[in-house]
Amino acid sequence: QRKNPFSNDDRLASKPVHTQRGDPTYGRPPEGSQTEQRGKDAHSHVGKEVEELCLIIRSTGEVGEDGHVSVTFGQLFETYVTISNKVVGILLRARKHGLVHFEGEMLWQGKDDDVIITLL
């Protein structure tokens, strides 16, 4: 609407068009906005789910010779799916943060049941 010559909405004209790359606010919601708060809440929620996943791996897995706790994906899936249906997404997030290790990019129920997940 900002570029629409037929728009009579003055509120749109007063807003900045876009931030530029390199600007510290680029790609971020305005400070203090509801969008920023929702993002913070979501980040906190996912962090708690990652913690819970690590606790479940620790409680259901077995300690290996290297001292790390390991569990198969099939066993973890059966245990964790009763808590959350987002087990694969949470595993990927945990791996991104260096908390777990497993081979492959994605894990599929049935096909990857024997893949070992190691808690780091």
N, CA, C and O of each residue as an XYZ file, in Angstrom:
480
protein
N       0.814     -1.196      0.000
C       0.000      0.000      0.000
C       0.855      1.255      0.000
O       0.405      2.317     -0.432
N       2.078      1.141      0.479
C       2.953      2.305      0.558
C       3.217      2.868     -0.838
O       3.311      4.082     -1.016
N       3.335      1.982     -1.820
C       3.635      2.425     -3.177
C       2.382      2.639     -4.015
O       2.472      3.093     -5.156
N       1.224      2.321     -3.469
C      -0.034      2.446     -4.178
C      -0.439      3.919     -4.262
O      -0.711      4.537     -3.233
N      -0.484      4.493     -5.467
C      -0.827      5.920     -5.588
C      -2.273      6.224     -5.213
O      -2.628      7.387     -5.019
N      -3.114      5.191     -5.109
C      -4.525      5.400     -4.796
C      -4.831      5.220     -3.313
O      -5.981      5.353     -2.895
N      -3.808      4.919     -2.520
C      -4.005      4.711     -1.097
C      -4.037      6.058     -0.384
O      -3.219      6.937     -0.651
N      -4.989      6.202      0.520
C      -5.115      7.434      1.297
C      -4.663      7.236      2.737
O      -4.884      8.107      3.579
N      -4.039      6.114      3.028
C      -3.642      5.807      4.398
C      -2.320      6.502      4.724
O      -1.266      6.071      4.259
N      -2.367      7.576      5.521
C      -1.170      8.343      5.871
C      -0.257      7.583      6.828
O       0.941      7.863      6.883
N      -0.804      6.616      7.590
C       0.029      5.867      8.537
C       1.116      5.093      7.800
O       2.225      4.943      8.312
N       0.808      4.607      6.616
C       1.785      3.819      5.866
C       2.939      4.675      5.360
O       4.077      4.211      5.290
N       2.653      5.896      5.015
C       3.686      6.765      4.462
C       4.716      7.162      5.511
O       5.858      7.472      5.171
N       4.324      7.155      6.786
C       5.248      7.598      7.818
C       6.203      6.484      8.272
O       7.194      6.767      8.945
N       5.923      5.233      7.919
C       6.786      4.127      8.334
C       8.004      4.050      7.426
O       7.910      4.367      6.241
N       9.152      3.631      7.967
C      10.315      3.450      7.109
C      10.054      2.318      6.117
O       9.376      1.342      6.438
N      10.592      2.460      4.926
C      10.326      1.477      3.878
C      10.948      0.134      4.245
O      10.218     -0.847      4.391
N      12.259      0.053      4.397
C      12.939     -1.191      4.751
C      14.241     -0.857      5.464
O      14.846      0.188      5.223
N      14.658     -1.745      6.330
C      15.993     -1.605      6.878
C      16.956     -2.275      5.906
O      16.561     -3.148      5.134
N      18.172     -1.878      5.946
C      19.178     -2.413      5.028
C      19.979     -3.515      5.704
O      20.088     -3.548      6.930
N      20.539     -4.420      4.903
C      21.434     -5.442      5.451
C      22.579     -4.747      6.166
O      23.054     -3.695      5.737
N      23.009     -5.341      7.249
C      24.059     -4.723      8.040
C      23.503     -3.891      9.187
O      24.189     -3.663     10.183
N      22.264     -3.438      9.048
C      21.610     -2.703     10.130
C      21.318     -3.700     11.255
O      20.808     -4.786     10.978
N      21.623     -3.371     12.511
C      21.402     -4.326     13.606
C      19.938     -4.755     13.769
O      19.672     -5.808     14.349
N      18.999     -3.967     13.275
C      17.582     -4.330     13.400
C      17.059     -5.069     12.181
O      15.876     -5.406     12.120
N      17.929     -5.325     11.205
C      17.506     -6.003      9.976
C      17.016     -7.414     10.295
O      17.724     -8.185     10.942
N      15.810     -7.753      9.843
C      15.265     -9.084     10.036
C      14.763     -9.362     11.442
O      14.519    -10.515     11.798
N      14.608     -8.324     12.236
C      14.145     -8.488     13.614
C      12.869     -7.670     13.813
O      12.699     -6.616     13.201
N      11.973     -8.162     14.673
C      10.767     -7.380     14.951
C      11.113     -6.151     15.780
O      12.140     -6.133     16.458
N      10.286     -5.146     15.736
C      10.537     -3.942     16.542
C      10.616     -4.288     18.027
O       9.860     -5.121     18.526
N      11.546     -3.634     18.722
C      11.708     -3.872     20.158
C      10.424     -3.558     20.904
O       9.768     -2.551     20.642
N      10.074     -4.434     21.837
C       8.897     -4.228     22.663
C       7.596     -4.625     21.988
O       6.530     -4.485     22.588
N       7.653     -5.115     20.762
C       6.424     -5.483     20.052
C       5.936     -6.857     20.505
O       6.680     -7.623     21.116
N       4.682     -7.153     20.197
C       4.123     -8.465     20.526
C       4.830     -9.558     19.722
O       4.985    -10.680     20.204
N       5.252     -9.241     18.522
C       5.970    -10.208     17.700
C       7.280    -10.598     18.368
O       7.635    -11.776     18.399
N       7.996     -9.621     18.899
C       9.238     -9.908     19.604
C       8.966    -10.794     20.821
O       9.718    -11.732     21.084
N       7.905    -10.502     21.558
C       7.579    -11.291     22.749
C       7.203    -12.716     22.369
O       7.613    -13.662     23.042
N       6.429    -12.886     21.298
C       6.069    -14.234     20.857
C       7.313    -15.021     20.468
O       7.403    -16.213     20.761
N       8.266    -14.379     19.817
C       9.518    -15.034     19.449
C      10.304    -15.475     20.669
O      10.838    -16.584     20.704
N      10.378    -14.610     21.668
C      11.079    -14.959     22.915
C      10.391    -16.123     23.619
O      11.051    -17.027     24.129
N       9.055    -16.094     23.642
C       8.310    -17.177     24.287
C       8.529    -18.501     23.565
O       8.705    -19.538     24.204
N       8.517    -18.468     22.235
C       8.727    -19.682     21.448
C      10.135    -20.226     21.672
O      10.320    -21.435     21.810
N      11.123    -19.341     21.709
C      12.506    -19.760     21.940
C      12.637    -20.437     23.306
O      13.311    -21.459     23.433
N      12.002    -19.874     24.307
C      12.036    -20.437     25.652
C      11.360    -21.808     25.690
O      11.862    -22.738     26.321
N      10.220    -21.924     25.012
C       9.470    -23.188     24.987
C      10.288    -24.296     24.327
O      10.349    -25.412     24.843
N      10.913    -23.997     23.196
C      11.733    -24.983     22.500
C      12.933    -25.368     23.357
O      13.313    -26.538     23.399
N      13.524    -24.406     24.032
C      14.647    -24.701     24.927
C      14.262    -25.687     26.016
O      15.039    -26.582     26.349
N      13.064    -25.529     26.574
C      12.583    -26.455     27.599
C      12.366    -27.845     27.010
O      12.667    -28.845     27.663
N      11.847    -27.921     25.782
C      11.645    -29.218     25.135
C      12.978    -29.908     24.865
O      13.081    -31.127     25.010
N      13.999    -29.148     24.474
C      15.330    -29.725     24.246
C      15.883    -30.276     25.555
O      16.443    -31.373     25.577
N      15.732    -29.528     26.646
C      16.173    -30.002     27.961
C      15.472    -31.302     28.335
O      16.103    -32.246     28.810
N      14.165    -31.338     28.115
C      13.385    -32.531     28.446
C      13.831    -33.727     27.605
O      13.921    -34.844     28.113
N      14.108    -33.494     26.326
C      14.590    -34.560     25.456
C      15.917    -35.115     25.973
O      16.108    -36.331     25.997
N      16.824    -34.247     26.381
C      18.121    -34.685     26.913
C      17.939    -35.504     28.188
O      18.649    -36.488     28.395
N      17.002    -35.112     29.039
C      16.727    -35.879     30.258
C      16.186    -37.265     29.927
O      16.528    -38.242     30.593
N      15.348    -37.353     28.906
C      14.794    -38.643     28.513
C      15.878    -39.534     27.919
O      15.908    -40.735     28.188
N      16.764    -38.960     27.114
C      17.881    -39.741     26.567
C      18.734    -40.261     27.719
O      19.149    -41.420     27.713
N      18.993    -39.422     28.691
C      19.814    -39.823     29.843
C      19.143    -40.947     30.635
O      19.814    -41.868     31.100
N      17.819    -40.869     30.786
C      17.129    -41.873     31.610
C      16.869    -43.179     30.860
O      16.828    -44.238     31.486
N      16.691    -43.135     29.535
C      16.383    -44.358     28.791
C      17.601    -44.970     28.111
O      17.582    -46.148     27.754
N      18.648    -44.194     27.930
C      19.825    -44.686     27.219
C      20.767    -45.468     28.105
O      20.542    -45.641     29.302
N      21.832    -45.937     27.475
C      22.849    -46.704     28.181
C      24.186    -45.976     28.048
O      24.485    -45.383     27.012
N      24.979    -46.034     29.113
C      26.292    -45.393     29.102
C      27.252    -46.284     28.332
O      27.385    -47.473     28.622
N      27.925    -45.692     27.339
C      28.876    -46.436     26.524
C      30.271    -46.412     27.116
O      30.502    -45.849     28.185
N      31.197    -47.035     26.401
C      32.589    -47.096     26.858
C      33.220    -45.711     26.956
O      34.103    -45.479     27.781
N      32.756    -44.790     26.104
C      33.313    -43.436     26.109
C      32.687    -42.541     27.186
O      33.069    -41.380     27.335
N      31.727    -43.089     27.931
C      31.084    -42.316     28.993
C      29.863    -41.547     28.548
O      29.177    -40.949     29.378
N      29.568    -41.546     27.241
C      28.394    -40.846     26.724
C      27.173    -41.772     26.755
O      27.294    -42.983     26.565
N      26.022    -41.198     26.992
C      24.770    -41.952     27.001
C      24.241    -42.019     25.574
O      24.183    -41.004     24.879
N      23.856    -43.216     25.139
C      23.339    -43.410     23.784
C      22.018    -44.166     23.831
O      21.765    -44.957     24.740
N      21.193    -43.908     22.842
C      19.903    -44.573     22.712
C      19.606    -44.687     21.219
O      20.063    -43.853     20.437
N      18.849    -45.705     20.812
C      18.476    -45.804     19.397
C      17.298    -44.866     19.139
O      16.524    -44.547     20.042
N      17.184    -44.437     17.894
C      16.091    -43.533     17.536
C      14.744    -44.198     17.772
O      13.807    -43.550     18.240
N      14.635    -45.486     17.452
C      13.368    -46.189     17.647
C      12.932    -46.178     19.102
O      11.767    -45.922     19.403
N      13.869    -46.457     20.009
C      13.559    -46.467     21.434
C      13.195    -45.059     21.910
O      12.240    -44.881     22.666
N      13.959    -44.065     21.465
C      13.675    -42.685     21.858
C      12.330    -42.235     21.309
O      11.561    -41.570     22.004
N      12.046    -42.596     20.069
C      10.779    -42.194     19.454
C       9.607    -42.763     20.235
O       8.651    -42.043     20.526
N       9.665    -44.047     20.579
C       8.566    -44.678     21.321
C       8.380    -44.039     22.691
O       7.251    -43.899     23.161
N       9.464    -43.655     23.328
C       9.378    -43.037     24.656
C       8.900    -41.592     24.569
O       8.018    -41.178     25.321
N       9.483    -40.825     23.649
C       9.253    -39.384     23.619
C       7.966    -38.990     22.908
O       7.405    -37.934     23.199
N       7.484    -39.822     21.979
C       6.299    -39.434     21.203
C       5.062    -39.302     22.101
O       4.115    -38.607     21.734
N       5.055    -39.948     23.254
C       3.925    -39.774     24.172
C       3.958    -38.405     24.833
O       2.937    -37.928     25.328
N       5.128    -37.768     24.843
C       5.279    -36.434     25.432
C       5.048    -35.361     24.380
O       4.340    -34.382     24.619
N       5.660    -35.556     23.199
C       5.553    -34.557     22.144
C       5.671    -35.243     20.787
O       6.441    -36.191     20.632
N       4.913    -34.765     19.810
C       4.987    -35.332     18.469
C       6.062    -34.652     17.626
O       6.168    -34.917     16.429
N       6.859    -33.781     18.237
C       7.886    -33.037     17.510
C       9.280    -33.582     17.795
O      10.247    -32.820     17.799
N       9.402    -34.886     18.032
C      10.668    -35.467     18.464
C      11.792    -35.222     17.456
O      12.913    -34.922     17.865
N      11.528    -35.341     16.163
C      12.581    -35.158     15.163
C      13.038    -33.702     15.122
O      14.238    -33.433     15.057
N      12.103    -32.770     15.159
C      12.457    -31.349     15.155
C      13.256    -30.956     16.379
O      14.198    -30.170     16.281
N      12.891    -31.493     17.527
C      13.614    -31.186     18.753
C      15.005    -31.812     18.707
O      15.968    -31.211     19.184
N      15.121    -33.013     18.137
C      16.443    -33.640     17.970
C      17.338    -32.788     17.082
O      18.516    -32.600     17.385
N      16.791    -32.277     15.999
C      17.577    -31.427     15.092
C      18.042    -30.161     15.807
O      19.177    -29.724     15.616
N      17.179    -29.573     16.623
C      17.546    -28.378     17.371
C      18.634    -28.702     18.396
O      19.573    -27.927     18.577
N      18.503    -29.848     19.062
C      19.505    -30.253     20.049
C      20.855    -30.490     19.373
O      21.899    -30.158     19.933
N      20.831    -31.066     18.165
C      22.090    -31.289     17.447
C      22.705    -29.960     17.029
O      23.923    -29.792     17.092
N      21.875    -29.023     16.605
C      22.363    -27.696     16.207
C      23.094    -27.015     17.362
O      24.059    -26.283     17.140
N      22.644    -27.250     18.578
C      23.258    -26.647     19.759
C      24.369    -27.519     20.354
O      24.912    -27.197     21.410
N      24.705    -28.621     19.676
C      25.816    -29.458     20.106
C      25.517    -30.326     21.312
O      26.435    -30.716     22.034
N      24.249    -30.636     21.544
C      23.880    -31.442     22.703
C      23.790    -32.928     22.390
O      24.003    -33.761     23.271
N      23.475    -33.270     21.140
C      23.388    -34.676     20.724
C      24.102    -34.853     19.394
O      24.373    -33.891     18.676
N      24.402    -36.124     19.082
C      25.006    -36.446     17.792
C      24.309    -37.668     17.221
O      24.022    -38.623     17.943
N      24.039    -37.634     15.922
C      23.547    -38.804     15.202
C      23.917    -38.640     13.739
O      24.113    -37.526     13.253
N      24.010    -39.767     13.044
C      24.381    -39.766     11.626
C      23.168    -39.414     10.773
O      22.036    -39.749     11.119
N      23.416    -38.737      9.661
C      22.351    -38.383      8.728
C      21.791    -37.004      8.991
O      21.989    -36.415     10.054
N      21.080    -36.504      7.981
C      20.480    -35.180      8.112
C      19.132    -35.233      8.810
O      18.799    -34.348      9.598
N      18.354    -36.276      8.519
C      16.991    -36.384      9.024
C      16.770    -37.809      9.487
O      17.371    -38.738      8.947
N      15.920    -37.993     10.472
C      15.588    -39.326     10.958
C      14.132    -39.623     10.638
O      13.260    -38.776     10.832
N      13.875    -40.828     10.149
C      12.534    -41.243      9.751
C      12.114    -42.438     10.596
O      12.880    -43.384     10.780
N      10.895    -42.381     11.105
C      10.370    -43.482     11.918
C      10.329    -44.753     11.070
O       9.902    -44.720      9.915
N      10.765    -45.854     11.634
C      10.792    -47.126     10.916
C      12.109    -47.337     10.196
O      12.829    -48.293     10.483
N      12.428    -46.455      9.266
C      13.649    -46.574      8.470
C      14.906    -46.374      9.314
O      15.891    -47.087      9.124
N      14.889    -45.428     10.231
C      16.075    -45.074     11.015
C      15.976    -45.497     12.478
O      16.634    -44.907     13.335
N      15.169    -46.506     12.773
C      14.984    -46.927     14.162
C      16.278    -47.394     14.823
O      16.399    -47.322     16.046
N      17.250    -47.874     14.039
C      18.496    -48.391     14.608
C      19.610    -47.342     14.689
O      20.709    -47.653     15.147
N      19.343    -46.108     14.252
C      20.349    -45.051     14.321
C      20.607    -44.693     15.779
O      19.676    -44.502     16.562
N      21.879    -44.606     16.125
C      22.257    -44.322     17.520
C      22.327    -42.810     17.732
O      22.964    -42.091     16.963
N      21.674    -42.352     18.768
C      21.701    -40.948     19.166
C      22.523    -40.870     20.446
O      22.227    -41.544     21.432
N      23.548    -40.046     20.415
C      24.472    -39.930     21.554
C      24.306    -38.573     22.202
O      24.326    -37.538     21.537
N      24.143    -38.599     23.507
C      24.050    -37.359     24.280
C      25.444    -36.860     24.570
O      26.250    -37.568     25.174
N      25.737    -35.641     24.141
C      27.070    -35.073     24.330
C      27.110    -34.268     25.604
O      28.150    -33.705     25.946
